[in-house]
Amino acid sequence: MNADDLGYDPEIDRGILEAHAHGLVTSATAMVDTPFATAALRAAPASLRVGLHAVLDPALPRAQAEAELLRQIARFAALRGAPPTHLDSHKHHHARPELLAAFADVASAQALPVRALDRPMRDLLRAKGVRTTDHFLGDADLRPCWTPERLAAALAGLEDGTTELMCHPGYAPSHARTSFGAEREVELRALCERRAREALAEAGAVLGTFDDV
């Protein structure tokens, strides 16, 4: 259960930490170049496994994308005091071929798992020796993606193997300019509802992190 956008806005950060403390969120991915990144990474408890939510220009050529990814990983480690647990990217830009190649090379060298959105991404990453989950759930174009009903249905229908469920819990942003605001509160409530935990148990699934991949 990975919450994107840690460090994006204090109100989003507050919601992510609440979804971890009182809901199903087990991991998050953090931006490192915002004004709120330092506070967010310091506030996140050790029980919340935190990866890098890389923000990259999708037009970057491979070599420059790799250099920028390495810079953000180094900044993450300086702020968190530990390397990221896994990698993904803002707006899924790492799905673009040049960026995916850069992610694969960096992740392979640093033994970091990477989010795979579909089978072609998963196959390419695994061919490079990069760990990924077997399945991925989440659609950032749905706002919100996870209503209580949709989340419970997704958990009830989990497939065998490991699944990353991407979510965007939070409160309406106080600083970030984003059209994805109040909808985050719907996802936060869904992740903290009893029915979601019951659906997970009935499916015979257990919560995990990228440490389990």
C-alpha positions in Angstrom: 0.0 0.0 0.0 2.1 2.9 -1.3 1.1 6.5 -0.8 2.5 8.9 -3.4 3.5 12.5 -2.9 5.1 12.7 0.6 6.8 16.1 0.8 4.5 17.7 -1.7 2.4 19.7 0.8 2.1 19.7 4.6 -1.6 18.7 4.5 -0.9 15.9 2.1 1.9 14.7 4.4 -0.4 14.9 7.4 -2.9 12.6 5.6 -0.3 10.1 4.5 1.0 9.8 8.1 -2.5 9.3 9.3 -3.2 6.6 6.7 -0.1 4.8 8.0 -1.0 5.2 11.7 -4.6 4.4 11.4 -5.1 2.7 8.0 -3.5 0.4 5.5 -0.6 2.4 4.1 2.7 0.6 4.6 5.0 2.7 2.4 5.2 6.0 0.7 7.3 7.7 -1.9 8.7 11.2 -1.3 9.7 14.2 -3.4 13.0 15.6 -2.3 13.2 19.1 -3.9 10.1 20.8 -2.4 10.2 23.2 0.6 8.5 20.5 2.7 10.7 17.5 1.9 13.0 17.9 4.9 10.2 18.0 7.4 8.2 15.2 5.8 11.1 12.8 5.7 12.1 13.6 9.3 8.4 13.2 10.4 7.9 9.8 8.7 8.3 7.1 11.3 10.7 4.2 10.7 7.7 1.9 10.4 6.7 3.7 7.2 9.0 2.5 4.5 9.8 5.4 2.3 11.0 5.4 -1.3 11.8 8.2 -3.8 9.1 9.8 -5.9 11.4 11.1 -8.5 10.4 14.3 -10.3 12.0 14.2 -13.8 11.5 16.1 -17.1 10.0 13.4 -19.3 12.0 14.8 -22.3 15.4 14.1 -20.6 17.7 11.9 -22.6 18.8 8.7 -20.8 22.2 9.9 -19.5 20.8 13.1 -18.1 17.9 11.2 -16.6 20.3 8.8 -14.9 22.4 11.7 -13.5 19.3 13.5 -12.2 17.9 10.3 -10.6 21.2 9.7 -8.8 21.2 13.3 -7.5 17.7 12.8 -6.1 18.6 9.5 -4.5 21.6 11.1 -2.9 19.5 14.0 -1.6 16.9 11.6 -0.3 19.6 9.7 1.7 21.0 13.0 3.1 17.5 14.0 4.3 16.3 10.6 5.5 19.6 9.3 6.8 19.0 6.1 4.8 18.6 5.3 1.1 15.1 5.0 -0.4 13.4 1.6 -0.1 12.2 1.8 -3.7 11.7 4.0 -6.7 8.8 5.4 -8.7 8.2 8.8 -10.4 5.8 11.7 -10.4 3.1 11.3 -13.1 4.7 7.9 -14.0 7.3 9.6 -16.2 9.6 6.6 -15.7 7.3 4.6 -18.0 8.8 6.5 -21.0 11.5 4.3 -22.6 14.5 6.6 -22.1 13.6 7.2 -18.4 12.8 3.6 -17.8 16.2 2.6 -19.1 17.8 5.0 -16.7 15.7 3.7 -13.8 16.6 0.2 -14.6 20.4 0.9 -14.7 20.3 2.9 -11.5 18.0 0.5 -9.7 20.1 -2.5 -10.7 23.3 -1.0 -9.5 21.8 0.1 -6.2 19.5 -3.0 -5.7 16.4 -0.9 -5.4 12.9 -2.1 -6.5 11.0 -0.1 -9.0 7.3 0.4 -9.6 6.1 -1.5 -12.7 2.8 -0.4 -14.1 2.2 -3.3 -16.5 3.8 -6.5 -17.8 6.1 -4.9 -20.4 7.6 -2.6 -17.7 7.9 -5.5 -15.3 9.5 -7.8 -17.9 12.1 -5.1 -18.8 13.0 -4.3 -15.2 13.3 -8.0 -14.2 15.5 -8.7 -17.3 17.9 -6.1 -15.8 17.7 -7.8 -12.4 15.4 -5.2 -10.9 12.8 -6.3 -8.4 9.2 -5.4 -9.0 5.8 -6.5 -7.6 3.8 -9.1 -9.6 0.8 -6.7 -10.0 0.0 -3.0 -9.8 -3.3 -1.4 -8.8 -4.1 2.3 -9.1 -5.2 5.0 -11.5 -4.2 8.6 -10.9 -6.7 9.7 -13.6 -9.5 8.6 -11.3 -10.0 11.3 -8.7 -10.4 9.8 -6.3 -9.3 6.4 -7.4 -10.1 4.7 -4.1 -13.6 5.2 -2.8 -14.5 2.9 0.0 -16.4 0.6 -2.3 -13.8 0.5 -5.0 -11.0 -0.2 -2.6 -12.9 -3.0 -0.9 -13.6 -4.6 -4.2 -10.0 -4.3 -5.3 -8.8 -6.0 -2.1 -11.4 -8.7 -2.4 -10.1 -9.5 -5.9 -6.4 -9.6 -5.3 -4.4 -12.0 -7.4 -1.8 -14.4 -6.1 1.7 -12.9 -5.7 2.7 -9.4 -4.6 0.7 -6.3 -5.5 1.5 -2.7 -5.2 -1.6 -0.6 -4.6 -0.9 3.0 -5.3 -2.9 5.6 -3.4 -3.1 9.3 -2.8 -4.3 9.9 0.8 -4.1 13.4 2.2 -6.0 16.5 3.1 -6.7 19.4 0.7 -3.3 21.0 0.0 -2.4 24.3 1.7 0.4 25.2 -0.7 0.8 22.8 -3.6 -0.9 23.8 -6.8 -2.8 20.6 -7.8 -6.2 19.8 -9.1 -6.1 16.6 -7.0 -7.1 18.1 -3.6 -10.2 17.3 -1.7 -10.4 13.9 -3.4 -7.3 12.9 -1.4 -9.6 13.0 1.7 -11.9 10.4 0.2 -8.9 8.1 -0.3 -7.8 8.7 3.2 -11.1 7.8 4.6 -11.3 4.7 2.4 -7.9 3.5 3.6 -8.8 3.9 7.2 -12.2 2.2 7.1 -12.8 -1.1 8.7 -14.3 -2.6 5.6 -11.0 -2.3 3.7 -9.2 -4.2 6.4 -11.9 -6.8 6.5 -11.7 -7.2 2.7 -8.0 -7.7 3.0 -8.4 -10.4 5.6 -11.2 -12.2 3.7 -9.0 -12.3 0.6 -6.3 -14.1 2.7 -3.8 -11.3 1.9 -1.3 -9.7 4.2 0.1 -6.2 4.2 3.7 -5.8 3.1 6.3 -3.4 1.8 8.9 -3.4 -0.9 11.2 -5.2 1.5 9.1 -8.2 0.8 9.5 -8.0 -3.0 
